[in-house]
Amino acid sequence: MAKPDTGPKVLTGNLLRDGATVYYTGKDWSLYVTDAKVAATPEEAEELRKIGAAAYAANLVIDVNVVDVQSTPDHVPAHIREQIRATGPTVRRDLNKSMSPE
């Protein structure tokens, strides 16, 4: 039997106009995972899923997902795919971004 998935999560997607990875802040979308609203419970994660579905239906974002993050202040994504999405391409370091605006 699988263990319940109870770790912290954030809502992510991609902007339609340029494909940039964005994170839901609780009010808007940010380019930085550190700005993301974190769901600490399964109920909060389900609320993020509903917000993501509504944003997708309104054509605000595409590829909407609720993803695992580490329990750290900077919300480092837990999986390598999401770490790459948070920091930019792996082939040209000069195009990378940080996980926060600072």
N, CA, C and O atoms as CSV, one atom per row, in Angstrom:
chain,resi,resn,atom,element,x,y,z
A,1,MET,N,N,0.844,-1.177,0.000
A,1,MET,CA,C,0.000,0.000,0.000
A,1,MET,C,C,0.893,1.246,0.000
A,1,MET,O,O,1.860,1.329,0.757
A,2,ALA,N,N,0.559,2.190,-0.842
A,2,ALA,CA,C,1.337,3.426,-0.958
A,2,ALA,C,C,1.088,4.323,0.246
A,2,ALA,O,O,-0.016,4.379,0.787
A,3,LYS,N,N,2.151,5.029,0.653
A,3,LYS,CA,C,2.010,5.975,1.746
A,3,LYS,C,C,1.263,7.212,1.254
A,3,LYS,O,O,1.404,7.594,0.092
A,4,PRO,N,N,0.471,7.843,2.124
A,4,PRO,CA,C,-0.215,9.060,1.697
A,4,PRO,C,C,0.792,10.162,1.373
A,4,PRO,O,O,1.822,10.299,2.034
A,5,ASP,N,N,0.474,10.934,0.353
A,5,ASP,CA,C,1.353,12.012,-0.096
A,5,ASP,C,C,1.000,13.278,0.684
A,5,ASP,O,O,0.064,13.992,0.324
A,6,THR,N,N,1.747,13.553,1.748
A,6,THR,CA,C,1.384,14.658,2.633
A,6,THR,C,C,2.419,15.773,2.696
A,6,THR,O,O,2.251,16.708,3.479
A,7,GLY,N,N,3.475,15.708,1.905
A,7,GLY,CA,C,4.511,16.735,1.943
A,7,GLY,C,C,4.037,18.062,1.379
A,7,GLY,O,O,2.972,18.134,0.764
A,8,PRO,N,N,4.827,19.121,1.585
A,8,PRO,CA,C,4.449,20.442,1.069
A,8,PRO,C,C,4.436,20.463,-0.457
A,8,PRO,O,O,5.208,19.765,-1.114
A,9,LYS,N,N,3.541,21.281,-0.998
A,9,LYS,CA,C,3.369,21.349,-2.449
A,9,LYS,C,C,3.133,22.786,-2.887
A,9,LYS,O,O,2.689,23.621,-2.099
A,10,VAL,N,N,3.435,23.068,-4.159
A,10,VAL,CA,C,3.138,24.361,-4.775
A,10,VAL,C,C,2.459,24.113,-6.115
A,10,VAL,O,O,2.550,23.027,-6.688
A,11,LEU,N,N,1.777,25.147,-6.598
A,11,LEU,CA,C,1.096,25.085,-7.887
A,11,LEU,C,C,1.970,25.758,-8.937
A,11,LEU,O,O,2.410,26.892,-8.752
A,12,THR,N,N,2.219,25.062,-10.028
A,12,THR,CA,C,3.049,25.590,-11.100
A,12,THR,C,C,2.338,25.437,-12.443
A,12,THR,O,O,1.419,24.632,-12.592
A,13,GLY,N,N,2.777,26.212,-13.394
A,13,GLY,CA,C,2.252,26.147,-14.751
A,13,GLY,C,C,3.181,26.898,-15.682
A,13,GLY,O,O,4.273,27.306,-15.286
A,14,ASN,N,N,2.750,27.080,-16.914
A,14,ASN,CA,C,3.517,27.835,-17.894
A,14,ASN,C,C,2.630,28.905,-18.505
A,14,ASN,O,O,1.456,28.671,-18.790
A,15,LEU,N,N,3.211,30.090,-18.704
A,15,LEU,CA,C,2.478,31.180,-19.335
A,15,LEU,C,C,2.228,30.852,-20.803
A,15,LEU,O,O,3.057,30.220,-21.458
A,16,LEU,N,N,1.100,31.279,-21.302
A,16,LEU,CA,C,0.768,31.031,-22.705
A,16,LEU,C,C,1.631,31.851,-23.655
A,16,LEU,O,O,2.030,31.355,-24.709
A,17,ARG,N,N,1.923,33.091,-23.299
A,17,ARG,CA,C,2.602,33.986,-24.254
A,17,ARG,C,C,4.049,33.611,-24.533
A,17,ARG,O,O,4.523,33.787,-25.655
A,18,ASP,N,N,4.769,33.090,-23.521
A,18,ASP,CA,C,6.186,32.794,-23.761
A,18,ASP,C,C,6.648,31.458,-23.179
A,18,ASP,O,O,7.816,31.099,-23.323
A,19,GLY,N,N,5.766,30.729,-22.534
A,19,GLY,CA,C,6.115,29.422,-21.997
A,19,GLY,C,C,6.875,29.456,-20.692
A,19,GLY,O,O,7.301,28.410,-20.204
A,20,ALA,N,N,7.059,30.648,-20.105
A,20,ALA,CA,C,7.816,30.759,-18.858
A,20,ALA,C,C,7.144,29.957,-17.743
A,20,ALA,O,O,5.918,29.939,-17.636
A,21,THR,N,N,7.951,29.298,-16.919
A,21,THR,CA,C,7.447,28.577,-15.762
A,21,THR,C,C,7.053,29.589,-14.698
A,21,THR,O,O,7.818,30.500,-14.381
A,22,VAL,N,N,5.856,29.423,-14.152
A,22,VAL,CA,C,5.365,30.330,-13.117
A,22,VAL,C,C,4.802,29.540,-11.946
A,22,VAL,O,O,4.484,28.357,-12.068
A,23,TYR,N,N,4.686,30.220,-10.804
A,23,TYR,CA,C,4.217,29.618,-9.560
A,23,TYR,C,C,3.115,30.487,-8.971
A,23,TYR,O,O,3.220,31.713,-8.963
A,24,TYR,N,N,2.065,29.852,-8.481
A,24,TYR,CA,C,0.935,30.578,-7.909
A,24,TYR,C,C,1.301,31.098,-6.525
A,24,TYR,O,O,1.784,30.345,-5.680
A,25,THR,N,N,1.070,32.393,-6.296
A,25,THR,CA,C,1.466,33.043,-5.041
A,25,THR,C,C,0.341,33.137,-4.019
A,25,THR,O,O,0.574,33.511,-2.869
A,26,GLY,N,N,-0.846,32.809,-4.422
A,26,GLY,CA,C,-2.010,33.000,-3.572
A,26,GLY,C,C,-2.895,34.090,-4.129
A,26,GLY,O,O,-4.080,34.170,-3.803
A,27,LYS,N,N,-2.313,34.938,-4.977
A,27,LYS,CA,C,-3.049,36.031,-5.619
A,27,LYS,C,C,-2.775,36.121,-7.107
A,27,LYS,O,O,-3.653,36.491,-7.887
A,28,ASP,N,N,-1.566,35.785,-7.497
A,28,ASP,CA,C,-1.124,35.973,-8.877
A,28,ASP,C,C,-0.110,34.884,-9.203
A,28,ASP,O,O,0.003,33.900,-8.472
A,29,TRP,N,N,0.623,35.054,-10.291
A,29,TRP,CA,C,1.649,34.100,-10.708
A,29,TRP,C,C,3.000,34.798,-10.700
A,29,TRP,O,O,3.108,35.957,-11.100
A,30,SER,N,N,4.032,34.092,-10.244
A,30,SER,CA,C,5.388,34.633,-10.164
A,30,SER,C,C,6.343,33.720,-10.915
A,30,SER,O,O,6.101,32.521,-11.051
A,31,LEU,N,N,7.431,34.305,-11.399
A,31,LEU,CA,C,8.482,33.523,-12.058
A,31,LEU,C,C,9.336,32.749,-11.054
A,31,LEU,O,O,10.132,31.899,-11.451
A,32,TYR,N,N,9.181,33.032,-9.763
A,32,TYR,CA,C,10.083,32.480,-8.747
A,32,TYR,C,C,9.358,31.539,-7.790
A,32,TYR,O,O,8.323,31.886,-7.222
A,33,VAL,N,N,9.917,30.350,-7.623
A,33,VAL,CA,C,9.329,29.352,-6.740
A,33,VAL,C,C,9.311,29.839,-5.294
A,33,VAL,O,O,8.449,29.415,-4.524
A,34,THR,N,N,10.225,30.703,-4.907
A,34,THR,CA,C,10.242,31.205,-3.533
A,34,THR,C,C,9.028,32.060,-3.215
A,34,THR,O,O,8.698,32.247,-2.044
A,35,ASP,N,N,8.357,32.583,-4.235
A,35,ASP,CA,C,7.151,33.391,-4.038
A,35,ASP,C,C,5.888,32.533,-3.915
A,35,ASP,O,O,4.819,33.050,-3.589
A,36,ALA,N,N,6.003,31.253,-4.169
A,36,ALA,CA,C,4.829,30.373,-4.263
A,36,ALA,C,C,4.135,30.180,-2.920
A,36,ALA,O,O,4.772,30.133,-1.867
A,37,LYS,N,N,2.833,30.073,-2.990
A,37,LYS,CA,C,2.024,29.691,-1.836
A,37,LYS,C,C,2.231,28.193,-1.632
A,37,LYS,O,O,2.121,27.417,-2.581
A,38,VAL,N,N,2.528,27.786,-0.408
A,38,VAL,CA,C,2.808,26.383,-0.119
A,38,VAL,C,C,1.597,25.733,0.548
A,38,VAL,O,O,1.051,26.253,1.522
A,39,ALA,N,N,1.196,24.601,0.011
A,39,ALA,CA,C,0.134,23.794,0.612
A,39,ALA,C,C,0.785,22.829,1.593
A,39,ALA,O,O,1.626,22.014,1.210
A,40,ALA,N,N,0.395,22.924,2.850
A,40,ALA,CA,C,0.989,22.079,3.882
A,40,ALA,C,C,0.153,20.841,4.188
A,40,ALA,O,O,0.637,19.908,4.828
A,41,THR,N,N,-1.100,20.829,3.734
A,41,THR,CA,C,-1.991,19.699,4.004
A,41,THR,C,C,-2.583,19.192,2.685
A,41,THR,O,O,-2.568,19.905,1.682
A,42,PRO,N,N,-3.101,17.969,2.688
A,42,PRO,CA,C,-3.763,17.466,1.474
A,42,PRO,C,C,-4.951,18.337,1.059
A,42,PRO,O,O,-5.221,18.482,-0.133
A,43,GLU,N,N,-5.649,18.908,2.011
A,43,GLU,CA,C,-6.785,19.772,1.691
A,43,GLU,C,C,-6.320,21.049,0.995
A,43,GLU,O,O,-6.950,21.496,0.036
A,44,GLU,N,N,-5.232,21.633,1.467
A,44,GLU,CA,C,-4.675,22.828,0.823
A,44,GLU,C,C,-4.167,22.496,-0.578
A,44,GLU,O,O,-4.315,23.302,-1.496
A,45,ALA,N,N,-3.567,21.314,-0.750
A,45,ALA,CA,C,-3.095,20.885,-2.073
A,45,ALA,C,C,-4.271,20.722,-3.030
A,45,ALA,O,O,-4.175,21.080,-4.204
A,46,GLU,N,N,-5.378,20.183,-2.531
A,46,GLU,CA,C,-6.570,20.029,-3.368
A,46,GLU,C,C,-7.112,21.399,-3.774
A,46,GLU,O,O,-7.579,21.565,-4.901
A,47,GLU,N,N,-7.057,22.374,-2.878
A,47,GLU,CA,C,-7.489,23.733,-3.206
A,47,GLU,C,C,-6.596,24.321,-4.304
A,47,GLU,O,O,-7.090,24.997,-5.206
A,48,LEU,N,N,-5.283,24.066,-4.231
A,48,LEU,CA,C,-4.382,24.528,-5.293
A,48,LEU,C,C,-4.731,23.862,-6.623
A,48,LEU,O,O,-4.688,24.511,-7.668
A,49,ARG,N,N,-5.077,22.575,-6.593
A,49,ARG,CA,C,-5.472,21.876,-7.828
A,49,ARG,C,C,-6.691,22.549,-8.464
A,49,ARG,O,O,-6.752,22.721,-9.682
A,50,LYS,N,N,-7.649,22.923,-7.632
A,50,LYS,CA,C,-8.859,23.588,-8.138
A,50,LYS,C,C,-8.520,24.956,-8.728
A,50,LYS,O,O,-9.048,25.328,-9.776
A,51,ILE,N,N,-7.650,25.696,-8.065
A,51,ILE,CA,C,-7.218,27.004,-8.571
A,51,ILE,C,C,-6.494,26.823,-9.904
A,51,ILE,O,O,-6.709,27.598,-10.836
A,52,GLY,N,N,-5.643,25.808,-9.998
A,52,GLY,CA,C,-4.934,25.526,-11.242
A,52,GLY,C,C,-5.872,25.155,-12.371
A,52,GLY,O,O,-5.689,25.600,-13.504
A,53,ALA,N,N,-6.871,24.347,-12.074
A,53,ALA,CA,C,-7.845,23.959,-13.095
A,53,ALA,C,C,-8.618,25.173,-13.592
A,53,ALA,O,O,-8.891,25.290,-14.787
A,54,ALA,N,N,-8.972,26.073,-12.687
A,54,ALA,CA,C,-9.690,27.291,-13.077
A,54,ALA,C,C,-8.796,28.203,-13.913
A,54,ALA,O,O,-9.262,28.800,-14.884
A,55,ALA,N,N,-7.531,28.317,-13.553
A,55,ALA,CA,C,-6.597,29.153,-14.319
A,55,ALA,C,C,-6.374,28.577,-15.715
A,55,ALA,O,O,-6.260,29.320,-16.689
A,56,TYR,N,N,-6.314,27.259,-15.804
A,56,TYR,CA,C,-6.184,26.603,-17.111
A,56,TYR,C,C,-7.429,26.851,-17.961
A,56,TYR,O,O,-7.328,27.175,-19.145
A,57,ALA,N,N,-8.594,26.698,-17.350
A,57,ALA,CA,C,-9.850,26.906,-18.075
A,57,ALA,C,C,-9.997,28.348,-18.553
A,57,ALA,O,O,-10.630,28.605,-19.578
A,58,ALA,N,N,-9.409,29.293,-17.806
A,58,ALA,CA,C,-9.467,30.712,-18.173
A,58,ALA,C,C,-8.334,31.105,-19.126
A,58,ALA,O,O,-8.170,32.284,-19.439
A,59,ASN,N,N,-7.551,30.118,-19.589
A,59,ASN,CA,C,-6.420,30.358,-20.503
A,59,ASN,C,C,-5.368,31.298,-19.913
A,59,ASN,O,O,-4.774,32.102,-20.633
A,60,LEU,N,N,-5.141,31.194,-18.599
A,60,LEU,CA,C,-4.079,31.980,-17.967
A,60,LEU,C,C,-2.742,31.242,-18.011
A,60,LEU,O,O,-1.691,31.855,-18.196
A,61,VAL,N,N,-2.793,29.920,-17.840
A,61,VAL,CA,C,-1.595,29.086,-17.836
A,61,VAL,C,C,-1.913,27.737,-18.460
A,61,VAL,O,O,-3.073,27.344,-18.578
A,62,ILE,N,N,-0.854,27.034,-18.857
A,62,ILE,CA,C,-0.989,25.662,-19.351
A,62,ILE,C,C,-0.054,24.773,-18.541
A,62,ILE,O,O,0.715,25.274,-17.720
A,63,ASP,N,N,-0.107,23.469,-18.758
A,63,ASP,CA,C,0.736,22.491,-18.068
A,63,ASP,C,C,0.701,22.713,-16.557
A,63,ASP,O,O,1.745,22.788,-15.908
A,64,VAL,N,N,-0.489,22.817,-16.013
A,64,VAL,CA,C,-0.694,23.109,-14.593
A,64,VAL,C,C,-0.481,21.843,-13.768
A,64,VAL,O,O,-1.023,20.785,-14.086
A,65,ASN,N,N,0.318,21.964,-12.698
A,65,ASN,CA,C,0.600,20.834,-11.813
A,65,ASN,C,C,0.804,21.312,-10.389
A,65,ASN,O,O,1.294,22.417,-10.157
A,66,VAL,N,N,0.428,20.477,-9.444
A,66,VAL,CA,C,0.782,20.682,-8.044
A,66,VAL,C,C,1.980,19.773,-7.805
A,66,VAL,O,O,1.889,18.557,-7.975
A,67,VAL,N,N,3.112,20.373,-7.406
A,67,VAL,CA,C,4.361,19.611,-7.301
A,67,VAL,C,C,4.913,19.657,-5.887
A,67,VAL,O,O,4.652,20.591,-5.128
A,68,ASP,N,N,5.682,18.627,-5.549
A,68,ASP,CA,C,6.316,18.532,-4.240
A,68,ASP,C,C,7.483,19.512,-4.132
A,68,ASP,O,O,8.240,19.717,-5.080
A,69,VAL,N,N,7.601,20.110,-2.942
A,69,VAL,CA,C,8.764,20.937,-2.630
A,69,VAL,C,C,9.323,20.483,-1.285
A,69,VAL,O,O,8.631,19.846,-0.491
A,70,GLN,N,N,10.578,20.822,-1.048
A,70,GLN,CA,C,11.205,20.491,0.219
A,70,GLN,C,C,10.719,21.441,1.303
A,70,GLN,O,O,10.315,22.568,1.014
A,71,SER,N,N,10.759,20.992,2.537
A,71,SER,CA,C,10.340,21.822,3.673
A,71,SER,C,C,11.462,22.783,4.048
A,71,SER,O,O,12.048,22.680,5.125
A,72,THR,N,N,11.752,23.713,3.149
A,72,THR,CA,C,12.780,24.719,3.373
A,72,THR,C,C,12.172,26.086,3.074
A,72,THR,O,O,11.167,26.167,2.367
A,73,PRO,N,N,12.760,27.163,3.600
A,73,PRO,CA,C,12.193,28.493,3.341
A,73,PRO,C,C,12.154,28.882,1.865
A,73,PRO,O,O,11.306,29.678,1.462
A,74,ASP,N,N,13.059,28.332,1.055
A,74,ASP,CA,C,13.096,28.722,-0.356
A,74,ASP,C,C,12.321,27.770,-1.265
A,74,ASP,O,O,12.379,27.908,-2.487
A,75,HIS,N,N,11.595,26.807,-0.691
A,75,HIS,CA,C,10.710,25.904,-1.442
A,75,HIS,C,C,11.415,25.195,-2.602
A,75,HIS,O,O,10.873,25.148,-3.707
A,76,VAL,N,N,12.582,24.658,-2.381
A,76,VAL,CA,C,13.306,23.951,-3.439
A,76,VAL,C,C,12.462,22.772,-3.916
A,76,VAL,O,O,12.046,21.947,-3.102
A,77,PRO,N,N,12.204,22.681,-5.215
A,77,PRO,CA,C,11.435,21.542,-5.723
A,77,PRO,C,C,12.094,20.216,-5.357
A,77,PRO,O,O,13.319,20.097,-5.345
A,78,ALA,N,N,11.261,19.227,-5.061
A,78,ALA,CA,C,11.755,17.937,-4.584
A,78,ALA,C,C,12.273,17.035,-5.701
A,78,ALA,O,O,13.068,16.132,-5.438
A,79,HIS,N,N,11.842,17.257,-6.928
A,79,HIS,CA,C,12.225,16.382,-8.038
A,79,HIS,C,C,13.059,17.154,-9.062
A,79,HIS,O,O,12.863,18.353,-9.259
A,80,ILE,N,N,13.977,16.459,-9.702
A,80,ILE,CA,C,14.926,17.087,-10.624
A,80,ILE,C,C,14.215,17.809,-11.769
A,80,ILE,O,O,14.652,18.889,-12.168
A,81,ARG,N,N,13.141,17.246,-12.303
A,81,ARG,CA,C,12.409,17.920,-13.392
A,81,ARG,C,C,11.952,19.301,-12.957
A,81,ARG,O,O,12.092,20.272,-13.702
A,82,GLU,N,N,11.412,19.388,-11.761
A,82,GLU,CA,C,10.911,20.668,-11.265
A,82,GLU,C,C,12.051,21.616,-10.892
A,82,GLU,O,O,11.899,22.833,-10.998
A,83,GLN,N,N,13.192,21.074,-10.457
A,83,GLN,CA,C,14.353,21.924,-10.192
A,83,GLN,C,C,14.834,22.565,-11.486
A,83,GLN,O,O,15.194,23.742,-11.499
A,84,ILE,N,N,14.841,21.805,-12.565
A,84,ILE,CA,C,15.241,22.349,-13.870
A,84,ILE,C,C,14.238,23.395,-14.331
A,84,ILE,O,O,14.642,24.445,-14.831
A,85,ARG,N,N,12.944,23.139,-14.178
A,85,ARG,CA,C,11.928,24.125,-14.565
A,85,ARG,C,C,12.065,25.405,-13.747
A,85,ARG,O,O,11.796,26.493,-14.254
A,86,ALA,N,N,12.483,25.286,-12.478
A,86,ALA,CA,C,12.603,26.456,-11.606
A,86,ALA,C,C,13.830,27.305,-11.920
A,86,ALA,O,O,13.835,28.508,-11.661
A,87,THR,N,N,14.868,26.686,-12.477
A,87,THR,CA,C,16.119,27.430,-12.682
A,87,THR,C,C,16.485,27.671,-14.129
A,87,THR,O,O,17.390,28.460,-14.403
A,88,GLY,N,N,15.823,27.027,-15.055
A,88,GLY,CA,C,16.104,27.311,-16.452
A,88,GLY,C,C,16.808,26.177,-17.168
A,88,GLY,O,O,16.985,25.094,-16.608
A,89,PRO,N,N,17.204,26.422,-18.392
A,89,PRO,CA,C,17.778,25.357,-19.221
A,89,PRO,C,C,19.094,24.821,-18.656
A,89,PRO,O,O,19.810,25.509,-17.929
A,90,THR,N,N,19.382,23.587,-19.010
A,90,THR,CA,C,20.615,22.953,-18.538
A,90,THR,C,C,21.756,23.076,-19.541
A,90,THR,O,O,22.886,22.700,-19.229
A,91,VAL,N,N,21.491,23.588,-20.724
A,91,VAL,CA,C,22.524,23.629,-21.754
A,91,VAL,C,C,23.253,24.963,-21.838
A,91,VAL,O,O,24.405,25.004,-22.269
A,92,ARG,N,N,22.608,26.054,-21.436
A,92,ARG,CA,C,23.248,27.365,-21.482
A,92,ARG,C,C,23.062,28.053,-20.140
A,92,ARG,O,O,22.014,28.633,-19.859
A,93,ARG,N,N,24.090,27.976,-19.327
A,93,ARG,CA,C,24.017,28.543,-17.979
A,93,ARG,C,C,23.742,30.049,-17.991
A,93,ARG,O,O,23.205,30.577,-17.018
A,94,ASP,N,N,24.097,30.749,-19.067
A,94,ASP,CA,C,23.870,32.193,-19.127
A,94,ASP,C,C,22.372,32.517,-19.245
A,94,ASP,O,O,21.983,33.671,-19.065
A,95,LEU,N,N,21.538,31.529,-19.541
A,95,LEU,CA,C,20.096,31.743,-19.630
A,95,LEU,C,C,19.362,31.351,-18.360
A,95,LEU,O,O,18.154,31.564,-18.252
A,96,ASN,N,N,20.073,30.783,-17.400
A,96,ASN,CA,C,19.442,30.322,-16.164
A,96,ASN,C,C,18.921,31.487,-15.355
A,96,ASN,O,O,19.374,32.621,-15.508
A,97,LYS,N,N,17.958,31.194,-14.486
A,97,LYS,CA,C,17.434,32.160,-13.522
A,97,LYS,C,C,17.601,31.550,-12.132
A,97,LYS,O,O,17.868,30.356,-11.996
A,98,SER,N,N,17.447,32.360,-11.130
A,98,SER,CA,C,17.516,31.834,-9.776
A,98,SER,C,C,16.113,31.431,-9.344
A,98,SER,O,O,15.140,31.709,-10.046
A,99,MET,N,N,16.007,30.775,-8.186
A,99,MET,CA,C,14.692,30.371,-7.676
A,99,MET,C,C,14.002,31.529,-6.971
A,99,MET,O,O,12.825,31.428,-6.624
A,100,SER,N,N,14.725,32.638,-6.755
A,100,SER,CA,C,14.133,33.810,-6.109
A,100,SER,C,C,14.620,35.062,-6.817
A,100,SER,O,O,15.631,35.028,-7.518
A,101,PRO,N,N,13.891,36.188,-6.635
A,101,PRO,CA,C,14.291,37.418,-7.338
A,101,PRO,C,C,15.573,38.040,-6.803
A,101,PRO,O,O,16.156,38.889,-7.477
A,102,GLU,N,N,16.030,37.655,-5.628
A,102,GLU,CA,C,17.278,38.217,-5.079
A,102,GLU,C,C,18.479,37.478,-5.579
A,102,GLU,O,O,19.606,37.816,-5.219
